[in-house]
Each structure stands twice: as structure tokens, then as C-alpha cells.
């Protein structure tokens, strides 16, 4: 797993549980034959492709992270 891409994905989705669920769901989708949202790089692992999709804004969460942070429900 590429740590740099992981950090970029964490910047987009600050909640670790939400990020893990998004990555898990998308990984399963790709494994079952769904097409990637980005062109895979040569030799890129599937997990890095999923993280790159999130980091580049191709996937988003429906949670309002700013509202959760204001309520003290989001740990940074």
C-alpha cells in the first residue's frame, strides 16, 4: 500500500471507519469486475487504485464531516 496515496485519501475522508468501509466496498466492486474510475498505473495494486480514486475525488462520502467535527463526533 502506498502511504502517500493513503494520506491523500485520508485528507478527503477524515473519518477512518468511513474510509475503511469505502475502500472495502470499492475493492469488492473492482474484484467482481466493475470498471475502475481511473486508468490503472502500470504495476499498481488494486488497493492503491481504490485509494487514488478517493484521493482524486472520484468517490465521495455522503457524511458532512464539518458538521460532525463541530459536534465533537469526529476525531482528527
KEKE-3310 file (N, C-alpha, C; in steps of 0.2 Angstrom, whole numbers, plus 5000, padded with zeros to 4 digits):
npx = (5004:5003:5009:5008:4998:4988:4988:4983:4970:4965:4965:4954:4943:4941:4937:4941:4934:4924:4932:4938:4927:4923:4934:4934:4922:4923:4934:4929:4920:4928:4935:4925:4923:4919:4922:4937:4937:4947:4962:4972:4988:5004:5008:5001:4994:4978:4972:4979:4974:4961:4962:4968:4957:4948:4956:4958:4945:4935:4927:4915:4910:4894:4893:4893:4907:4911:4901:4900:4912:4911:4901:4909:4911:4920:4936:4951)
npy = (4994:5011:5024:5037:5040:5035:5044:5056:5051:5050:5064:5068:5060:5061:5053:5038:5025:5027:5029:5016:5008:5013:5010:4996:4992:4997:4990:4977:4979:4981:4969:4961:4963:4976:4991:5002:5019:5027:5027:5012:5013:5007:4991:4994:4991:4985:4990:5002:5008:5010:5019:5030:5033:5038:5049:5057:5062:5055:5047:5049:5053:5053:5059:5074:5080:5092:5096:5085:5087:5099:5095:5088:5074:5069:5063:5069)
npz = (5000:4996:5005:5003:4995:5003:5013:5006:5003:5016:5019:5011:5016:5032:5042:5049:5050:5040:5029:5028:5026:5014:5005:5007:5001:4988:4983:4983:4973:4962:4962:4958:4945:4941:4932:4934:4940:4936:4926:4928:4934:4928:4935:4947:4962:4967:4979:4980:4968:4972:4983:4976:4968:4978:4983:4972:4971:4964:4971:4984:5001:5009:5021:5031:5036:5042:5050:5058:5065:5071:5081:5089:5086:5078:5077:5074)
capx = (5000:5006:5007:5007:4991:4983:4987:4979:4963:4963:4963:4947:4939:4945:4934:4945:4929:4921:4937:4939:4921:4923:4939:4932:4916:4925:4939:4925:4917:4933:4936:4919:4923:4917:4927:4940:4935:4954:4966:4977:4995:5007:5010:4998:4990:4971:4971:4981:4969:4955:4964:4969:4950:4946:4961:4957:4938:4931:4922:4914:4906:4888:4894:4895:4912:4912:4895:4902:4918:4908:4898:4914:4910:4925:4942:4956)
capy = (5000:5017:5028:5044:5040:5034:5051:5060:5049:5052:5071:5068:5056:5061:5048:5031:5020:5028:5027:5009:5005:5015:5006:4989:4991:4998:4984:4971:4980:4980:4962:4957:4965:4983:4995:5007:5026:5030:5022:5010:5014:5000:4988:4997:4986:4987:4994:5009:5011:5012:5025:5035:5035:5043:5055:5062:5064:5051:5044:5054:5051:5057:5062:5080:5080:5098:5096:5080:5090:5104:5092:5084:5067:5067:5063:5071)
capz = (5000:4995:5011:5001:4992:5009:5017:5002:5004:5022:5019:5008:5020:5038:5047:5047:5049:5034:5024:5028:5023:5007:5002:5006:4996:4981:4982:4981:4967:4957:4961:4955:4938:4939:4929:4938:4938:4934:4922:4932:4933:4927:4941:4953:4966:4967:4984:4978:4964:4976:4987:4972:4966:4983:4984:4967:4971:4960:4976:4990:5006:5010:5028:5032:5041:5045:5055:5064:5069:5076:5086:5093:5084:5073:5079:5069)
cpx = (5004:5004:5005:5000:4986:4982:4983:4971:4961:4961:4956:4942:4942:4942:4937:4939:4926:4926:4938:4933:4921:4928:4937:4927:4919:4930:4935:4922:4922:4935:4931:4918:4921:4923:4930:4937:4941:4957:4971:4984:4999:5010:5006:4993:4983:4969:4973:4977:4963:4956:4965:4962:4947:4950:4959:4949:4934:4926:4921:4910:4900:4888:4896:4900:4913:4907:4897:4908:4915:4904:4902:4913:4915:4932:4947:4963)
cpy = (5006:5022:5035:5045:5039:5040:5056:5058:5051:5060:5072:5066:5056:5056:5041:5026:5021:5027:5020:5006:5007:5010:4999:4988:4992:4993:4978:4972:4979:4973:4958:4959:4972:4987:5000:5014:5029:5024:5019:5011:5007:4997:4990:4992:4989:4991:5001:5012:5014:5019:5031:5038:5040:5049:5060:5064:5061:5047:5048:5050:5055:5060:5069:5081:5086:5098:5091:5083:5095:5101:5088:5076:5065:5068:5064:5068)
cpz = (5000:5001:5009:4998:4998:5012:5013:5003:5011:5023:5016:5013:5027:5043:5045:5046:5042:5028:5023:5024:5015:5003:5001:5001:4989:4979:4980:4974:4961:4956:4958:4947:4936:4936:4934:4935:4936:4930:4927:4930:4932:4934:4948:4956:4966:4973:4983:4973:4967:4980:4982:4969:4971:4983:4978:4966:4967:4964:4981:4995:5007:5017:5027:5038:5045:5051:5060:5068:5074:5082:5091:5091:5080:5076:5073:5071)
residu = (UNK:UNK:UNK:UNK:UNK:UNK:UNK:UNK:UNK:UNK:UNK:UNK:UNK:UNK:UNK:UNK:UNK:UNK:UNK:UNK:UNK:UNK:UNK:UNK:UNK:UNK:UNK:UNK:UNK:UNK:UNK:UNK:UNK:UNK:UNK:UNK:UNK:UNK:UNK:UNK:UNK:UNK:UNK:UNK:UNK:UNK:UNK:UNK:UNK:UNK:UNK:UNK:UNK:UNK:UNK:UNK:UNK:UNK:UNK:UNK:UNK:UNK:UNK:UNK:UNK:UNK:UNK:UNK:UNK:UNK:UNK:UNK:UNK:UNK:UNK:UNK)
# end
